[in-house]
């Protein structure tokens, strides 16, 4: 697939999403990057900023089978994966699939479920399959998990452990709209819900084709060295007790290629790595106790490293050679 065809498809997706979601171009670019990189996303922000609406709009625009799970403390793994039910007529057990049998799963307030239920997603997220009573079932592709978290109300929650956070490709904050965007939002939703008018612009087969296409995006050796230096420097930073894993290097490399394609380029530039550093590395590093008490955040550390580590400098066209 050539870059013009790719850009045309990306443009049609963004146009469809913009009919419902006001602004948030950077958030949309990051989520599309995650989808093209075959990864999963945590959307962390306060209630009411459009996390669920964004997930529904994506699903309709991309013609994906969409399911939503409201995570609560009493939710069981079988409520996610499915259950075998005894059929008296046939004297056999029939499998009733759970909501995980879909293309786009919205795990709403994932940190309100117990660790046992949270971990029921892990196999499907990593291997695109899930196992119940010794029987493994394959997920239909593409399969994406969009999880949400409310960072304000922490009472009665079960924070995701670092090993599970590492399975999410990105952690993104949606943020409040600007004054002008909020005015448009009020007028747009005054009489109708624009989500009802969204029609698919891409098929599942085309999404899989796009996922394969981004693997051919070129990354110069100097940018690859810059990326690796950035990730490895987190393992030596004095404020961190846990640096980013090799999986973070792999994720950052895959996403840099995907983001370049989303922005209409066949090659990666240093700014792609910089833009992805916080959403990909921020939830993969762990502050030590002293830094935590001093209110030093992962965002502070990543920002410091981006300023400290010199990015390779070339003319823009040279990065494609």
N, C-alpha and C positions, 0 to 999 in steps of 0.2 A: 504494500500500500504506500503510495507516495504521500508527501507531506501535505499537498493541497487537499487530497481526499480526506486525510486525517483531520485537518483543520476545519473542513466543511462539516464533518460529523461532530466535532467538538463544538462548533458554532451553533449547530442545531440543538444540541443538548443544553447549552448555556442559555439560548434564547427561550427554550421551553421552560427552564427553571426560573428564569427572570420574570415570567408571567405571574409567578406566585411569590417568589422570594425577592424582597426588595434589597438591593445592595448585596453585601456579603460576597463580592466577587472572589476575594481571596479564599474564603472558607469553601466556596464551591469548587475553586481550582484545586484546593488541597484534597477534598473528598473525591473528586474525579481522578486525581493523581493516585489516591489510595486504591480506588476501584481498578484502575488500569494496572496497578502493581499487585493486584490480587490480594490486597490486605484489608484489615478491619480497623475501625475507627471508634474512639471514645469521644463523644461530644460532651464537654463539661462546661456547664454554665447554669445560671439561675433559671427558674421556671419562667415560661412565657416568652422566650426569645426566638422560638421557631424551630427547635431541634426536631420535634416530631413532624412538623409540617414539611421541613426540608427532606426528611427521610421518605415521606409519602410522595412528595413531588419527584424525587429521584426515581422511585419505584415505577411511577406512572410514565415518566419520560423515557425510561429505559425498558419498559415492558417486562418488568421483573415481578415474579410472584412474591408478594409482600405479606409478612406476618409480624405481629407485634406481641410481645410478652411484657406484661406489667410485673416486674420483679417485686416480690414481697417476702417477708420472713417465713411464711408458711408454704412457699412454692417448693415443689419437689422436683428432682431430676426427671421423673416420668412426665411431669407437666410440660417439660421442655422437649424431651426426646420422643415420647410416645409410650404406649403400653400395650401389652398382650392381653386380649379379652377372650374369655372362654366362650365358644359358640356351642350352645347346647344341641343345635340341630346336626352339626357335623362332628361334634365331640373333639374339636380341635381349637387351638388358640389362634385367633385372628389378630394381626398387628394393626393397631390404630396409630398412625404417625402423629407426632406432636408438631408444634409450630416450627420446629427447626427444619422441617422438610419444606424449604422455600429457597428463593434466590436472595432476598434481602430481608434479614431479620433485625427488627428493632428491639433491642434489649433495654427496655425503659427502666431507668433507675436501678441499674445492675447491682449497685452496692447495697441494696436493701435485702437481697437474698442471702441465704447462708452460703458459706464457702463450698459446701457439697453441691449445691445447685449451681453456683457460679462455675465450678469446675466441670460440670456436665457439658459445657460448651467447648472445652479445650480441644478435644479430639476433632470435632467438626471444623473448628477454626484452623487448626494446623494441617490436618490430613484430608479435609473434605469428606469425612465419613464419621459415622457414630455407631457404637456397639451397644446392643441391649440383649442381655441374657446369652451372650456368646455369639450372637449373629451381628455381623457388620453390614451396614447399609451405606451405599455411596450417596453423596450429596449431588444434586443436579447443579451443574455449573452455568453461570458464575454463582458463587456463594459469598455473600458479604454480611458481616455483622456490624451494625451501627449501635453502639451502646451509649446510654446517656447517664450522667451523674449530676447530682445537685450538690455543689460545693458548700452550700450554706447550712442545710439541715443535716448534721452528722449523727444526731441521736438515733439509735436503733439501726445503724448501718454496719456493714461488714466490709471494710476497705479491701480492695483487691490486692492480694500479695504481689510482690515484685515479679515473681515468675509468671503470673497470669497477665500482669500489665505488659510484660515483654511480648506477649502474643499479639497485642494490638499494634498495628503499624504506626498509627498516629494518635495523638491526643490533642484535640482542637477546642479552642474556646470560641464561641459564636459571637458574643458581645452584643451590646445594645445598638440599635440603629441610630443614625444621626437624626436631627430634627426634621430635615427635609424628607428623609426616608420614612420616618414615622408618619408624616403627613400623607405621603403617597399610600402608605399601608392602610391608614384609616379610610381613605376614599376608595381604595381598591376592594376592600372587604365590606363596604357599606351595604350593598344590596345583594351581592352574590359571593359565592366562594370560588375564586379562580381555579382552585384545584380541580373542580368538577369539569373544567373545560380542557384540561391537559390530555393530550393524546400521545401515544408512543412515537418517538422519533428514531429509535434504534431498536433492533431486535437483539435477542440473547446471542445469536450467532455473530452479529456484528461486534458486540462487546468483546467476545472471545477473540475475534480477529484483531481488534484494537489492542487487547492485552498482549498478543503476540507481536504486534507491530512495534510497540515501544521498546522491545528488547533489542532492536536494531539501532536505536539512537546512539550516536557516537559520544564517548567520553574520552577527552584527552588525558594522557598519562599524568600530566601536571595537576589536573583537577582531581584525578583519582588519588594522588599523593596528598593533596590538600584535604580531601575528605577523610582519608585514613589518619592523618595527623590530628585532625579535629576530634575524631572519635577516641583515639588512643590517649589524647591529652586529658580526657575526663578520668582516666584510670590513675592519673598521677596528681590530680588537683587536690590541694590540701583541705579543701572544704567538703570533699566527698568521701564517703565511706564505701561507695560502690560506683564504679564507672560503667560506661556503656559496654555492652557485650559485643562479640563479633557479629551477632545477629543484627545489631544496630548498624554496623558498617554495610552489611548486605542490604538492609532496608533502605539506607540512605542512598546507596548506589542505584538501586532499582527505582526509587522514587525520583531521583534527580533526572534520570532518563525520561520517566513518565511526565514529570512537570515540564521539561523542555518541550516535549511533544504537545502537551496541552497548550503551551504558549506559542506553538507554531514553529518550533525549531527542530532540526535534525541532529543537533549537537547540544551538549550540556555546557553551561557557563558557570563561573564561580557563584554568581548570584542565586542560581538554583539551589546549590548546596546551602548557602546562607539562609535562604527562605525556609528550607526544610529542617534546619538544625533544631529549632525549638520544638516543633510538633513531633519530631521523630525521637530526639534524644531526651527531651524534658522529663518524660515519665520512666525513662530507663536508668536514670542516675539517682543516687540516694545520698542526701545530705548527712554529714556526721552531726552528733548531738550539739556540739558547740556552735556550729553554723546555724543549726535550726533555732537555737535560742537567740541568735543574733539576727533572726529574720532574713537570713540569706537564702534565696530561693534557687531552684534549678535554672530558672530563667536568667537570674543574675549571673550564674556561673557560665552558662552558654553564651550570654552576651559578652562577658569578659573574654572568653576564649576566641570569639569571633573578632574582637578588637585586637587581641594579642597575636593571633596566628596570621601571618601575612598571606593574603590570597594571591594566587598567581595572576600576573598582569600581562595581557596580550591584547592585540586588536580583536574585536568581536569575531571577525571572520576567521581568525586563526584557530579558534577553538573547534572548528569543523574539519580541521586537517589532521 
